[in-house]
Amino acid sequence: MAVAGEVRAQLSFRFGVLLAQLNERQRRLLLATEARLLGHGGVRAVARIAGVSESTVRRGVAELTAEAEPLAAGRIRAPGGGRKRVEEGDPQVTAALLALVEPDERGDPQSPLRWTTKSLRHLAQALTRQGHRVSAPTVSRLLKQEGFSLQGNAKTLEGAQHPDRDAQFRYLNEQVKAYQADGEPVISVDTKKREQLGRLPMAGREWRPKGEPVQVEDHSFFFTGPDVEQAIPYGIYDLTRNTGWVNVGVDHDTSVFAVESIRRWWRARGSRDYPQASRLLITADAGGSNSCRYRVWKSELATLAAETGLVITVCHFPPGTSKWNKIEHRLFAHITMNWRGRPLTSHEVVVKTVAATRTRGGLRVEAALDPRDYPTGVAISAQQLTALPIRRHTVHGAWNYTIDPASAGDSGHATGPDAADTPAGRRQAMLARLADPRLTGMTSAQLRHLSTELAPTQAARTQQRHSQQRGGRARRATGKLRVTPLFDDAVRLLITLLYQRQVCSMSVLADLLDVTGTCIGDTIKQTRPALEDHGHTTSTAGIRFSTADALLAFLDTGARPERAQIIDQLSDPALTGISRAELRQLTERLASGQSAQTERLTYQRRGGPRQLGTRGGVFPQKISDDERVLLAVLYQRNLCTMDVLADLLGVSRSSIGNAIRQTRQLLHQTGHTSTPAPTRARSAAELLTPTTLPTTPTHTPIPTG
């Protein structure tokens, strides 16, 4: 039946308005309704007007005439329609997928994805190679059905836990509650990660105009070396008031810097927030600059206690539990969020960004720049540590201790930051004493002259060392170095001369100067090549000191070490059979042979030449070369046994035997022979008794040829 043009126009208008607003099933039912109203030929006419196939209209007519149950709300098609899921046609695909993504200890050790990224695309490709044709979206759906999701690493493994870990946490918590209940300050301290300054990339993103990101360096290895500026934020977080104070250092993260940060916090905030405070509780990690093992940390805290009058108690977290320190997630985490995506180009940017940190929980932060130098290598001797007023707690005293301010003052600590009795002041005074001509072997004028001549060589060596640390030349003109060394060139020369002259060992120098042995070793290692380049020959001192007390006693009273006195007695012509002048001549003649012999024996023990960069100490033996000559002469005269000589010098019999055997060969080469002594001493006391000494020494003259 033909459809009138007016009806066609009405249907076209109606379909244009409604079809776009209906879903698939609703469109079919609308078209079917109009087709039934038109009667015979209505299906074809509606299909042409709506622009759909006739089968779609007929399907709608069938749905209208069918007596089927209506579809559930929200459904368009009947259940069971569409393409079947891949797991229905391939039941093994899920098991194959799990074998690829399960943890390694349960999965297939031969899996191709064991050592690659398990992305959806890689998983789909691996399944396809196994005969399971799937797409990446299908893999995602299957993984979610099996309870998988994208997972990052969880920092939960703390390694071997200390047996007192839980007990320390409970004790620390009790201490914090007790101090807060009494209105006393409780702070959490730690050092935030040091930041290099410059246009370097920072993690995170910030709102900026589209297409205008902050331009930063694509490589950061140019920002290395001793002349690159850095910022070291040391934080103090007040657990009670929810406030933070950050001291931004520019040099090194040392124990002195850590305590100075606490001192600056107390002056700026602590003394104002707690004007009636008499005690201070510090919670800190077990490592870092505030380590429970560092003597300098405890010594500086004793000085702070004497200055402020506070009884300072320190409770350390067990090793490996630094993430439980309150400052980590109550202060440092918010600082990191505040400077995300922002290059730290200067110290001013660091200080202002830290000070601008705020939270909805009420956190307020203050920051200050600390431009002072904090050199590394400072140390405190065991005797000084024993004198500190440290009272260990009954619960794990290594982690919990208290310092009394009154005792700190009685122990000789400084009463103010500018007092002369500071580590730096004591070090300068000791250096002045060590410059004694009796130790250096030269007058003060000669030492200054040598220091002046050696200065250019030392400066060149320093620049060479810095170039090696940077990995190349400096990118800009070298100005003031970021790192200020603990010792200047003149002091380095003095320390090296004392060691080269064998006045004392490195450990004795370290104890005298309140520095570490490593600091002394590095100083000597860096200065000795400059002395060799200059051609300076260092003579050996006649006295060797094994302890710091012995050296100080010599400087104060002129008292010689006991061993030096014994050697002086053994050098008596009545025992050696030759005069002291002849003994010195003999020692000088054997010196070159002894050096060659020592190097040959050392080469044999090493199995090859000395490696580059090794220090090669000047104390390779317990018995010096001069003493070896003396012992060999005495033994050749048959004055006593090796046991008597070993008892006198405090060494083993084997050491005496090796020294005599090696030196006797050199004596034989020089033609020196000794006349046997008329008597033989059976003990050390008998050997040194004047009545047993021969009255007229007899000897064979030293050959002069």
LOGUVO-973014 format. One line per field, with one value per residue (C-alpha): residue in three letters; x, y, z negated. Coordinates in steps of 0.001 Angstrom, whole numbers, plus 500000, padded with zeros to 6 digits. Each point is the difference from the previous one (the first is absolute). Last residue first. Layout:
N
type = (ALA ...)
xx = (X ...)
yy = (Y ...)
zz = (Z ...)
//
This chain:
705
type = (GLY THR PRO ILE PRO THR HIS THR PRO THR THR PRO LEU THR THR PRO THR LEU LEU GLU ALA ALA SER ARG ALA ARG THR PRO ALA PRO THR SER THR HIS GLY THR GLN HIS LEU LEU GLN ARG THR GLN ARG ILE ALA ASN GLY ILE SER SER ARG SER VAL GLY LEU LEU ASP ALA LEU VAL ASP MET THR CYS LEU ASN ARG GLN TYR LEU VAL ALA LEU LEU VAL ARG GLU ASP ASP SER ILE LYS GLN PRO PHE VAL GLY GLY ARG THR GLY LEU GLN ARG PRO GLY GLY ARG ARG GLN TYR THR LEU ARG GLU THR GLN ALA SER GLN GLY SER ALA LEU ARG GLU THR LEU GLN ARG LEU GLU ALA ARG SER ILE GLY THR LEU ALA PRO ASP SER LEU GLN ASP ILE ILE GLN ALA ARG GLU PRO ARG ALA GLY THR ASP LEU PHE ALA LEU LEU ALA ASP ALA THR SER PHE ARG ILE GLY ALA THR SER THR THR HIS GLY HIS ASP GLU LEU ALA PRO ARG THR GLN LYS ILE THR ASP GLY ILE CYS THR GLY THR VAL ASP LEU LEU ASP ALA LEU VAL SER MET SER CYS VAL GLN ARG GLN TYR LEU LEU THR ILE LEU LEU ARG VAL ALA ASP ASP PHE LEU PRO THR VAL ARG LEU LYS GLY THR ALA ARG ARG ALA ARG GLY GLY ARG GLN GLN SER HIS ARG GLN GLN THR ARG ALA ALA GLN THR PRO ALA LEU GLU THR SER LEU HIS ARG LEU GLN ALA SER THR MET GLY THR LEU ARG PRO ASP ALA LEU ARG ALA LEU MET ALA GLN ARG ARG GLY ALA PRO THR ASP ALA ALA ASP PRO GLY THR ALA HIS GLY SER ASP GLY ALA SER ALA PRO ASP ILE THR TYR ASN TRP ALA GLY HIS VAL THR HIS ARG ARG ILE PRO LEU ALA THR LEU GLN GLN ALA SER ILE ALA VAL GLY THR PRO TYR ASP ARG PRO ASP LEU ALA ALA GLU VAL ARG LEU GLY GLY ARG THR ARG THR ALA ALA VAL THR LYS VAL VAL VAL GLU HIS SER THR LEU PRO ARG GLY ARG TRP ASN MET THR ILE HIS ALA PHE LEU ARG HIS GLU ILE LYS ASN TRP LYS SER THR GLY PRO PRO PHE HIS CYS VAL THR ILE VAL LEU GLY THR GLU ALA ALA LEU THR ALA LEU GLU SER LYS TRP VAL ARG TYR ARG CYS SER ASN SER GLY GLY ALA ASP ALA THR ILE LEU LEU ARG SER ALA GLN PRO TYR ASP ARG SER GLY ARG ALA ARG TRP TRP ARG ARG ILE SER GLU VAL ALA PHE VAL SER THR ASP HIS ASP VAL GLY VAL ASN VAL TRP GLY THR ASN ARG THR LEU ASP TYR ILE GLY TYR PRO ILE ALA GLN GLU VAL ASP PRO GLY THR PHE PHE PHE SER HIS ASP GLU VAL GLN VAL PRO GLU GLY LYS PRO ARG TRP GLU ARG GLY ALA MET PRO LEU ARG GLY LEU GLN GLU ARG LYS LYS THR ASP VAL SER ILE VAL PRO GLU GLY ASP ALA GLN TYR ALA LYS VAL GLN GLU ASN LEU TYR ARG PHE GLN ALA ASP ARG ASP PRO HIS GLN ALA GLY GLU LEU THR LYS ALA ASN GLY GLN LEU SER PHE GLY GLU GLN LYS LEU LEU ARG SER VAL THR PRO ALA SER VAL ARG HIS GLY GLN ARG THR LEU ALA GLN ALA LEU HIS ARG LEU SER LYS THR THR TRP ARG LEU PRO SER GLN PRO ASP GLY ARG GLU ASP PRO GLU VAL LEU ALA LEU LEU ALA ALA THR VAL GLN PRO ASP GLY GLU GLU VAL ARG LYS ARG GLY GLY GLY PRO ALA ARG ILE ARG GLY ALA ALA LEU PRO GLU ALA GLU ALA THR LEU GLU ALA VAL GLY ARG ARG VAL THR SER GLU SER VAL GLY ALA ILE ARG ALA VAL ALA ARG VAL GLY GLY HIS GLY LEU LEU ARG ALA GLU THR ALA LEU LEU LEU ARG ARG GLN ARG GLU ASN LEU GLN ALA LEU LEU VAL GLY PHE ARG PHE SER LEU GLN ALA ARG VAL GLU GLY ALA VAL ALA MET)
xx = (636724 499695 499935 498502 502641 499856 498872 501083 498281 501892 498107 497593 496434 498794 500287 497805 496951 498224 500797 499237 496533 499291 500984 502817 502741 503166 503466 503275 498228 500858 501893 497799 500569 499092 501039 497222 498570 500100 498030 497415 499563 499723 497109 497593 500790 499910 496594 498492 501192 498732 496588 499991 500726 496864 499970 500075 503352 501800 498294 500854 503643 500131 498310 502494 502802 502587 503376 501142 501861 498100 496767 500857 500995 496832 497834 501575 499619 496371 499306 501170 497800 496917 498460 496236 500322 498230 499556 500512 496680 499574 496897 498709 498858 501750 500644 503326 502016 499433 499488 499171 502175 502865 499761 500034 503186 501648 498821 501381 503339 500292 499238 502433 502752 499456 500094 503057 502545 497885 499726 503764 500667 497550 501700 503404 498728 498578 503358 500566 499981 496204 499548 502654 499425 496486 497437 498009 499384 498693 497820 498542 499347 498287 497837 498952 498923 502024 498851 500574 497590 497046 500823 501258 496949 497793 501723 499644 496342 499274 501313 502675 502530 503170 503190 503053 497954 500563 501117 497660 501406 498264 500132 497061 498213 500570 498536 496986 499580 499952 497158 497009 500840 500887 496674 498068 501587 499327 496326 499711 501399 497142 500416 500437 503471 502009 498001 500373 503739 500325 497973 502181 503154 502617 503253 500751 501598 497548 497129 501078 500751 496582 498197 501954 499394 496275 499987 501606 497619 496856 498336 496290 499371 497294 497578 498037 503193 500217 500336 500878 499006 497294 499592 502847 502226 499388 498657 498985 501948 502989 499939 499839 503134 501869 498920 501337 503311 500439 499267 502489 502679 499339 500145 503285 502295 497935 499755 503762 500630 497546 501729 503438 498844 498467 503265 500508 500004 496213 499813 502770 499152 496548 497261 498002 499276 498409 497990 498708 498736 498232 498340 498844 498347 498308 498758 498718 501734 500505 496388 498015 497070 499599 500716 502534 500476 502464 498270 498579 497839 498613 499362 497673 498317 499166 499912 497499 500200 497821 501221 503217 498431 497507 497463 502004 500668 503555 501142 502365 501968 502921 503379 499843 499519 503113 502022 498645 501163 497627 500091 499775 500657 497373 499916 496928 500272 497477 497306 497018 496828 496782 496625 496685 497158 496329 497884 496343 498325 498980 503690 502583 503477 501006 503152 501308 499470 501575 503117 500479 499454 502445 502580 499873 498636 497798 497987 496239 498015 499280 501138 496982 499556 503562 499501 496805 501816 502850 497740 497448 501046 503751 499945 498078 502799 498317 501717 503353 499369 503090 502067 497912 498684 502182 498915 502006 499553 501318 499888 499837 502291 500182 503767 501015 497420 501221 503582 498850 498085 503224 501796 497186 499969 503820 500090 497938 498477 496431 499986 498909 501979 498478 499035 497853 497216 498907 497638 501191 498493 500808 499903 499759 497306 498399 500262 498697 498732 502465 503057 499134 499369 503028 502578 498966 499824 503505 501369 498247 501593 503375 499576 499537 502795 502480 498864 500822 497861 502558 500157 496962 497606 496265 498730 496355 497484 496673 496842 497400 499927 500522 502167 502316 501851 503658 501302 503468 499815 503301 500152 502629 502407 502379 503680 500994 498834 496726 497363 501115 498662 496484 498967 496949 500306 496726 497415 496795 497053 498240 497753 496872 500450 501221 498539 502755 501229 502117 503659 502602 502197 503184 500307 502578 500569 500738 497668 500982 497408 498397 501999 498223 498521 496836 499349 498403 499827 498900 496402 500037 497445 502003 503138 498218 498288 503291 501810 497267 500117 503773 499703 497350 502040 503154 498196 498787 503497 501892 500641 501315 498246 501888 498861 497335 497862 496874 500782 497176 500866 497241 496947 497723 497012 499206 496913 499347 497181 502330 502569 497407 498744 503533 500844 496838 501027 503455 498524 499692 500859 501114 502383 503126 501345 496683 500430 503453 498692 497116 502380 502357 497113 498578 503423 502065 503347 502791 502144 497424 498027 501249 498942 502626 499628 496225 498143 499777 503332 499967 496769 497012 499844 500926 498532 496867 499531 500306 497461 497573 500439 499278 496184 500267 496520 498467 503166 499903 496579 497187 499050 496652 496687 499650 497568 497476 501073 499429 500262 499619 496920 499549 498546 496267 498869 499196 496507 501313 498010 502095 503319 499064 499181 503410 501718 498030 501307 503603 499539 498804 503359 500268 499823 497001 497897 501092 499422 496638 498797 501236 498368 496773 499336 496674 498965 501154 499315 501999 503020 499746 500079 502913 502054 499392 500817 503243 501046 499315 502154 503045 499787 497869 500838 501356 496920 497565 500455 501045 497501 497099 501007 500381 496701 498143 501510 499142 496443 499682 501425 497359 501137 499291 498661)
yy = (502455 501341 496666 500273 499274 496579 500271 500014 501992 500490 499760 497298 500533 497757 502660 502388 497694 500139 496408 498676 501562 498555 496501 497455 502461 498585 501139 500656 501347 498429 502295 501306 499795 502538 499130 501946 496816 498217 502789 499743 496281 500593 502411 497381 497387 502530 501453 496545 498724 503047 499660 496259 500715 502112 503697 502015 501651 498753 496607 499376 500873 497540 497275 500520 499029 502278 501683 497619 502808 499098 500406 503528 500999 498471 501767 503384 499572 498979 502953 502418 498251 500265 497017 499403 500144 501558 503375 502400 499047 499084 502054 497959 501987 497891 496411 499052 497605 496220 496990 502260 498033 499831 503714 500774 497958 501830 503402 499291 498863 503070 502272 498099 500280 503735 500450 497801 502815 502339 497445 499404 503711 500331 497118 501642 503210 498043 498384 496334 496867 499968 499397 502279 502416 500620 499518 497604 502843 502280 497188 499553 503728 500058 497052 501817 503041 503173 502561 503505 501386 501353 498969 496573 499492 500881 497352 497343 500842 499691 496451 498062 502811 499584 501861 500575 501505 498732 502516 501268 500686 502736 499584 502316 497274 497614 502490 500491 496228 499841 502491 498020 496713 501807 501829 496889 498029 502733 500198 496211 499905 502205 503411 501333 501426 498033 496795 500132 500637 496944 497891 501142 498748 502033 501899 497849 502948 499391 500181 503278 501419 498972 501662 503244 500050 499505 502834 502337 498903 500701 497351 499220 500708 502502 498387 502266 501289 503735 500780 497715 501477 497921 496517 498608 497558 496289 497116 502321 498003 499726 503743 500563 497888 501931 503284 498833 498864 503420 501734 497758 500783 503733 499841 498014 503021 501826 496932 499444 503621 499730 496838 501601 503032 497802 498078 496538 496382 499946 498405 501826 503109 500118 500346 497439 502618 502431 497131 499193 503539 499976 496670 501129 503030 497907 497420 502794 501150 503567 500913 501538 497525 500473 498194 497751 496541 499323 497103 502191 501838 496763 498763 502932 499492 496317 497848 497131 496708 497629 498075 498464 499865 497350 500414 500776 503474 501167 503074 502092 502715 499920 499009 496539 501588 502122 496893 498152 502816 502347 500426 502661 498558 501984 503756 501966 503420 502736 501176 498907 501138 500181 498283 500216 497527 500040 496854 500676 496821 501788 500081 502734 500151 503583 499825 497088 501883 503148 498183 497940 502943 502107 497207 500215 498284 497379 498955 499851 496924 499095 502645 499824 496235 499404 502379 498137 496641 501497 501291 497509 496968 499890 502163 497347 497417 496729 500027 499848 496405 498241 500389 500532 503540 502106 501586 503043 501783 503531 501568 503635 502709 501598 500340 496965 497819 501230 499062 496536 499717 500819 497168 497549 500713 500031 496491 498547 496565 501174 501639 503621 500642 496905 496900 498913 502367 502754 500825 502924 500689 503330 500823 503146 501804 503084 502187 497184 501629 502878 497901 497498 502430 502031 499204 496364 499549 501464 497552 497064 500994 500376 496450 498650 502133 498732 496442 500515 500553 501978 503494 502089 499499 500731 499972 498970 500706 498215 500461 497496 501468 496723 498058 502942 499115 500937 499672 500055 501145 499569 502288 499696 502126 498388 500830 496593 498030 499222 502000 498967 496520 501424 499519 501410 503322 501759 502131 500517 498931 502457 497973 500665 502760 498570 497862 497966 496452 497606 498974 502728 500485 502038 503713 500403 499072 496454 498728 498078 497518 501131 499772 498844 501259 499284 502377 499744 503152 499680 500635 497258 497892 500505 498677 496915 499261 500209 497772 497364 499957 499547 497087 498291 500449 498765 496858 499312 500159 498263 496834 502127 499221 498435 501766 502673 498675 502179 502439 498961 499976 501045 497964 500108 497780 496281 498421 497252 501973 502998 497908 498671 503499 501343 497023 500670 503645 498841 497693 496216 497135 497098 497815 500340 502797 501798 499724 501625 502797 500713 500064 502401 502326 499912 500842 497425 501786 497549 497533 497274 500877 497076 497605 497343 500309 499415 501735 499303 501433 502508 501648 499285 501929 497427 496876 502001 500704 496329 499044 502633 498926 496322 500259 501219 500508 501076 501810 502127 501431 499190 502640 501704 498787 497694 502154 501882 503327 503548 499585 502898 498642 496320 498959 499412 496364 498649 500127 500735 502434 503013 498152 498633 503503 501184 497179 500975 503583 498830 497578 502895 501682 503519 503468 501207 500861 496924 497624 501584 499507 496417 498968 501924 498139 498654 501861 503534 499578 496800 501803 502850 497551 498059 503190 500941 496455 499911 503438 498972 496921 501929 502902 503094 503719 500038 498135 502569 503274 498751 497144 502412 502307 497101 498493 503311 500500 496452 500483 503172 498177 497293 496434 497533 496585)
zz = (446664 496517 498224 496516 497367 498270 496452 496388 497319 496761 496709 501034 498720 497189 497310 502011 499826 503366 500995 496506 500046 503442 498930 500468 500846 501586 498957 501862 503071 503341 502400 502787 503738 502667 503541 501688 501538 496622 498407 502791 499393 496253 500641 501377 497338 497159 501011 500599 496614 498120 501634 499235 496327 499780 499198 496775 500687 496859 499899 503656 499310 497080 502049 502816 497644 498471 500541 502739 501800 503157 498054 498980 503528 501479 497432 500784 503747 499595 497724 502664 502592 497806 498221 500258 503754 503023 498283 502915 501559 503652 500856 502888 503041 502609 498966 498436 502149 499878 497733 497101 497568 502491 500756 496279 499595 502882 498764 496524 501414 502184 497050 497768 502590 500271 496208 499344 500379 497873 497207 500000 499798 497111 498168 500580 498426 497050 499393 500688 497811 500049 496270 498455 502860 498623 502755 497777 497558 502768 501337 496510 499680 503402 498920 496846 501963 499400 497463 501346 497425 501954 503572 498891 497812 502955 502138 497306 499448 503727 500055 501911 500183 502091 499223 502188 502765 503531 502607 502687 503451 501983 503784 500689 501932 497081 497548 502274 500248 496145 499666 501317 498261 496787 499874 501002 497158 497443 501003 499976 496471 498891 498435 496470 500736 497420 500444 503790 499727 497732 502450 502881 498272 498193 500573 503046 501839 502844 497519 498482 503449 501316 497106 500471 503772 499530 497481 502526 502760 497999 497854 499610 503648 501028 502435 502332 501516 500515 503688 502870 503334 501618 501445 497875 501845 499891 497915 497198 497407 502329 500588 496246 499529 502708 498438 496627 501503 501623 496690 498187 502579 499717 496140 499734 500051 497402 497738 500238 498980 497116 498750 500305 498031 497298 499685 501418 498787 499782 496544 498118 502027 498298 502632 498021 497338 502478 501457 496508 499475 503363 499227 496561 501575 502716 497495 497720 496833 501208 499334 502855 499883 496279 496766 501654 498625 497208 498325 497237 502549 501370 496506 499408 503382 499357 503134 500292 501902 502006 503051 498633 496547 501043 497204 496843 501315 500632 498145 502100 498228 502471 498538 501577 503417 499499 499162 503033 502260 501775 503766 502702 503479 501869 500228 498904 501628 499292 502426 497841 501770 497999 500154 498178 500453 498984 499855 499172 501250 503211 500866 500594 501551 500847 497839 502080 503244 498590 498784 503164 502359 497988 500175 503778 503130 498389 503044 499296 501072 496401 497510 497673 500308 498830 497086 499073 499889 497966 497222 498665 502045 499300 496862 498098 500210 500922 503406 498182 498922 501389 496839 496861 499434 497753 496725 498889 496680 499492 496538 500992 498604 503451 500440 497948 501753 503387 499090 498937 503290 501839 498202 500696 503727 500094 498511 502824 499282 499279 503405 500262 503212 501552 498072 497032 500973 497648 497149 497869 496575 498344 496298 497859 501980 498485 503126 502260 503213 499757 499055 502718 502843 501155 497310 499665 503764 500407 497418 501671 503319 498274 498696 503525 501486 497392 500727 503668 503099 501973 501560 500983 497114 499956 496402 500020 497219 499839 497979 498853 496471 498116 502461 500679 503217 500456 503560 501494 503633 501896 503046 502704 501956 502476 499405 498541 503028 501674 501873 503484 499222 499902 503608 501833 498208 499226 501885 498027 502146 502348 502334 497988 497448 496683 497212 498275 500443 497914 499816 500387 503055 499514 500646 497283 496376 498934 497282 496887 498834 496747 496802 496840 496750 497997 497139 496551 497869 496332 498967 497345 501910 503179 498307 498649 503317 501910 497507 500129 503804 499956 497556 502135 503175 498227 498780 503524 501483 497184 502050 502882 503251 502888 503141 499908 502863 500246 502778 502317 503700 502387 500948 503072 499250 499875 498403 502562 501673 500219 501840 502438 500826 500601 502217 502016 500413 501278 502610 499977 502345 497781 502041 497839 502222 499463 496246 500197 502219 497628 497007 501756 500892 496477 498507 498143 500366 500740 497996 499311 503123 502082 497207 499309 496207 500424 497236 496272 498813 502822 498917 502287 503273 502629 498411 499260 503713 500946 497328 501296 503641 499306 500357 503614 501500 496703 498942 503148 499225 502428 502583 499531 498493 497068 498035 502142 501400 498883 496217 497539 498285 500620 503324 500348 499967 503436 501604 503453 502155 499086 500206 503418 501234 498755 501873 503117 499674 499685 502898 502179 499661 498652 501614 497951 503106 501935 497067 499221 503612 500221 496722 500777 503236 498688 496804 499281 496270 499933 501517 497476 497077 501497 500405 496370 498778 501962 498736 496388 500418 501259 497592 500473 500131 503580 501188 498621 501914 503403 499791 499411 502845 502423 498842 500515 503458 501031 498790 502131 503007 499811 499527 502836 499036)
//
